[in-house]
Amino acid sequence: MKLIGFFNRDGGTFRTTDMAVYEQRAEQVFREAGHDFEGIVIAGRDIVPAMQRAARRDDIDGIVAGGGDGTISAAASVAWRNGIALGVIPAGTMNLFARSLRLPLDIWNVLDVLAYGDVEHVDIGSANGRPFIHQFSAGMHARMVRYRNNFTYRSRIGKMSASMRAAFGVVFNPPEFDVEFCADEIRERRHVSAISVSNNPFGQNTLFYADDLTTGTLGFYTAKPMKPLGVARLAVDMLRGRFRENADLKVMHTQMLDLHFPKMSPKANCVMDGELSPLAQDVSLRAHPGELKVMVRQGTARRLAREAESEAV
């Protein structure tokens, strides 16, 4: 394959990495595996335009993106829109998409896995046409991200600390709002504190990422209006990986979902793959089964199929 690697030097782990050495190692690994590979170390503000320009080239088979979840989400959008493959180097804080793909979280080990791996097709979601690989959310999560963005942090630990402080702020000030939705043939209006729509249902883990990216469905989660004690109880259930057992949470799976916010504040926000954005009054969410090509460990698809068969039995 002819590949170009984009390494966000401002992202997470890369901030403390000798990027010249890393770029040289990446070129060596991919070329030894038979690929035509060029690596580029680039600032975060420049990485998306650079990936977009590369993806429009006729001779490119894929891009390899290194950075945090924001960088990987942007790279997935570029790869999806241009029909090329995506390789993920997890250099961020949570690395949720890499976890879903069962990739090593070590930035050095993952090079060999991608270079000698397979290209598989996985699902991607969209909200009003904008793609997402992890989730769209509104309510408590959006408020937490807004609070967190008011803090200053320059490291992974600093970001985690800011997230904890922001979470405590939401516990004592949870939002409430109305949402009307249509999922398949179900139409309903709910008064809620939180909405989350995931690219494939969340797995049984405490970080809230999908264990399987090939179900062709969206996970749809709503939380009833909550007081501080209820928010704290939900947080505990989430940390235990048992959020589905929470009485205030409702779960659905659907291929398409339309949301309408009848009494929306003009300052309301949503979060898409960790990025805070203005919330539209009407949001159309869709699953796009098998439309994203990704580079994974060799044999991943067969291993996941065996796991699915074991769970079914």
Solvent accessible surface area in square Angstrom, and as a share of the most:
residue,aa,sasa,rsa
1,M,76,0.34
2,K,55,0.23
3,L,2,0.01
4,I,7,0.03
5,G,0,0.00
6,F,3,0.01
7,F,0,0.00
8,N,15,0.07
9,R,116,0.42
10,D,64,0.33
11,G,10,0.09
12,G,27,0.26
13,T,52,0.30
14,F,2,0.01
15,R,131,0.48
16,T,128,0.74
17,T,25,0.15
18,D,88,0.46
19,M,22,0.10
20,A,63,0.49
21,V,76,0.44
22,Y,0,0.00
23,E,29,0.13
24,Q,117,0.52
25,R,88,0.32
26,A,0,0.00
27,E,32,0.14
28,Q,89,0.40
29,V,4,0.02
30,F,0,0.00
31,R,133,0.48
32,E,115,0.52
33,A,28,0.22
34,G,64,0.61
35,H,30,0.13
36,D,79,0.41
37,F,1,0.00
38,E,81,0.37
39,G,12,0.11
40,I,56,0.28
41,V,48,0.27
42,I,24,0.12
43,A,3,0.03
44,G,25,0.24
45,R,194,0.71
46,D,59,0.31
47,I,4,0.02
48,V,52,0.30
49,P,58,0.36
50,A,10,0.07
51,M,0,0.00
52,Q,76,0.34
53,R,142,0.52
54,A,7,0.05
55,A,6,0.05
56,R,159,0.58
57,R,102,0.37
58,D,154,0.80
59,D,72,0.37
60,I,11,0.05
61,D,67,0.35
62,G,0,0.00
63,I,0,0.00
64,V,0,0.00
65,A,0,0.00
66,G,0,0.00
67,G,0,0.00
68,G,16,0.15
69,D,37,0.19
70,G,48,0.47
71,T,14,0.08
72,I,5,0.03
73,S,18,0.11
74,A,25,0.19
75,A,0,0.00
76,A,0,0.00
77,S,24,0.16
78,V,8,0.04
79,A,0,0.00
80,W,47,0.16
81,R,145,0.53
82,N,60,0.31
83,G,47,0.45
84,I,15,0.08
85,A,2,0.02
86,L,0,0.00
87,G,0,0.00
88,V,1,0.01
89,I,0,0.00
90,P,3,0.02
91,A,0,0.00
92,G,4,0.04
93,T,18,0.10
94,M,67,0.30
95,N,10,0.05
96,L,21,0.11
97,F,7,0.03
98,A,1,0.01
99,R,57,0.21
100,S,7,0.04
101,L,6,0.03
102,R,70,0.26
103,L,10,0.05
104,P,25,0.15
105,L,75,0.37
106,D,61,0.32
107,I,10,0.05
108,W,99,0.35
109,N,91,0.47
110,V,0,0.00
111,L,0,0.00
112,D,60,0.31
113,V,20,0.12
114,L,2,0.01
115,A,5,0.04
116,Y,114,0.43
117,G,25,0.24
118,D,39,0.20
119,V,59,0.34
120,E,47,0.21
121,H,105,0.47
122,V,10,0.06
123,D,3,0.02
124,I,1,0.00
125,G,0,0.00
126,S,4,0.03
127,A,5,0.04
128,N,84,0.43
129,G,48,0.46
130,R,89,0.32
131,P,12,0.07
132,F,1,0.00
133,I,8,0.04
134,H,26,0.12
135,Q,22,0.10
136,F,3,0.01
137,S,1,0.01
138,A,2,0.01
139,G,11,0.11
140,M,20,0.09
141,H,53,0.24
142,A,5,0.04
143,R,54,0.20
144,M,41,0.18
145,V,2,0.01
146,R,94,0.34
147,Y,44,0.17
148,R,30,0.11
149,N,81,0.41
150,N,116,0.59
151,F,60,0.25
152,T,120,0.70
153,Y,70,0.27
154,R,198,0.72
155,S,60,0.38
156,R,114,0.41
157,I,139,0.71
158,G,21,0.20
159,K,64,0.27
160,M,97,0.43
161,S,53,0.34
162,A,2,0.02
163,S,25,0.16
164,M,116,0.52
165,R,135,0.49
166,A,1,0.00
167,A,34,0.26
168,F,122,0.51
169,G,28,0.27
170,V,7,0.04
171,V,23,0.13
172,F,148,0.61
173,N,76,0.39
174,P,25,0.15
175,P,16,0.10
176,E,83,0.37
177,F,41,0.17
178,D,25,0.13
179,V,0,0.00
180,E,57,0.26
181,F,8,0.03
182,C,26,0.15
183,A,0,0.00
184,D,86,0.44
185,E,169,0.76
186,I,86,0.43
187,R,194,0.71
188,E,67,0.30
189,R,118,0.43
190,R,34,0.12
191,H,87,0.39
192,V,3,0.01
193,S,0,0.00
194,A,18,0.14
195,I,1,0.01
196,S,19,0.12
197,V,0,0.00
198,S,1,0.01
199,N,3,0.02
200,N,0,0.00
201,P,24,0.15
202,F,12,0.05
203,G,8,0.08
204,Q,134,0.59
205,N,24,0.12
206,T,65,0.38
207,L,59,0.29
208,F,31,0.13
209,Y,37,0.14
210,A,5,0.04
211,D,53,0.27
212,D,49,0.25
213,L,8,0.04
214,T,77,0.45
215,T,66,0.38
216,G,6,0.06
217,T,33,0.19
218,L,0,0.00
219,G,0,0.00
220,F,1,0.01
221,Y,9,0.03
222,T,4,0.02
223,A,2,0.01
224,K,90,0.38
225,P,52,0.32
226,M,6,0.03
227,K,144,0.61
228,P,52,0.32
229,L,125,0.62
230,G,10,0.09
231,V,9,0.05
232,A,38,0.29
233,R,120,0.44
234,L,11,0.05
235,A,37,0.29
236,V,79,0.45
237,D,17,0.09
238,M,69,0.31
239,L,132,0.66
240,R,124,0.45
241,G,10,0.10
242,R,107,0.39
243,F,5,0.02
244,R,82,0.30
245,E,114,0.51
246,N,9,0.05
247,A,92,0.71
248,D,34,0.18
249,L,26,0.13
250,K,87,0.37
251,V,53,0.30
252,M,36,0.16
253,H,98,0.44
254,T,3,0.02
255,Q,93,0.41
256,M,96,0.43
257,L,0,0.00
258,D,55,0.29
259,L,4,0.02
260,H,59,0.26
261,F,4,0.01
262,P,36,0.23
263,K,157,0.67
264,M,56,0.25
265,S,59,0.38
266,P,134,0.84
267,K,177,0.75
268,A,27,0.21
269,N,36,0.19
270,C,7,0.04
271,V,0,0.00
272,M,10,0.05
273,D,13,0.07
274,G,41,0.39
275,E,99,0.44
276,L,49,0.24
277,S,15,0.10
278,P,117,0.74
279,L,17,0.09
280,A,46,0.35
281,Q,76,0.34
282,D,84,0.43
283,V,7,0.04
284,S,38,0.25
285,L,0,0.00
286,R,68,0.25
287,A,14,0.11
288,H,37,0.16
289,P,69,0.43
290,G,28,0.27
291,E,86,0.39
292,L,0,0.00
293,K,61,0.26
294,V,0,0.00
295,M,3,0.02
296,V,3,0.02
297,R,91,0.33
298,Q,117,0.52
299,G,9,0.08
300,T,5,0.03
301,A,45,0.35
302,R,149,0.54
303,R,69,0.25
304,L,36,0.18
305,A,52,0.40
306,R,139,0.51
307,E,66,0.30
308,A,55,0.43
309,E,115,0.51
310,S,80,0.51
311,E,149,0.67
312,A,90,0.69
313,V,164,0.94
